[in-house]
Amino acid sequence: MTIVGFDGSPDALSAIREGTLDATILQPAVKIAVLAVDEADRLIKTGTTGLPERQWVPCELVTRQNVDEFGAFQRTKPKQAGE
């Protein structure tokens, strides 16, 4: 049986390291928050974000093989070649 979560929280990362969770899907909350603030600032200053209302922010699969590349709700190390 494979056990997977969806949040990429520090608890999920710890569980992966401990072997009690096989993987989690990290929705990059830090990146999404930064984008939202940048777009709000642009909207206030210029009256438009210049971007579509719906935007794509890819999630990432965190496993035992790459768990050390992630921290609290974000990737902390650059992707390796081929990822």
Secondary structure, 3 states (H helix, E strand, C coil): CCCEEECCCHHHHHHHHHCCCCEEEECCHHHHHHHHHHHHHHHHHHCCCCCCCCCCCCCEEEECCCHHHEECCEECCCCCCCC
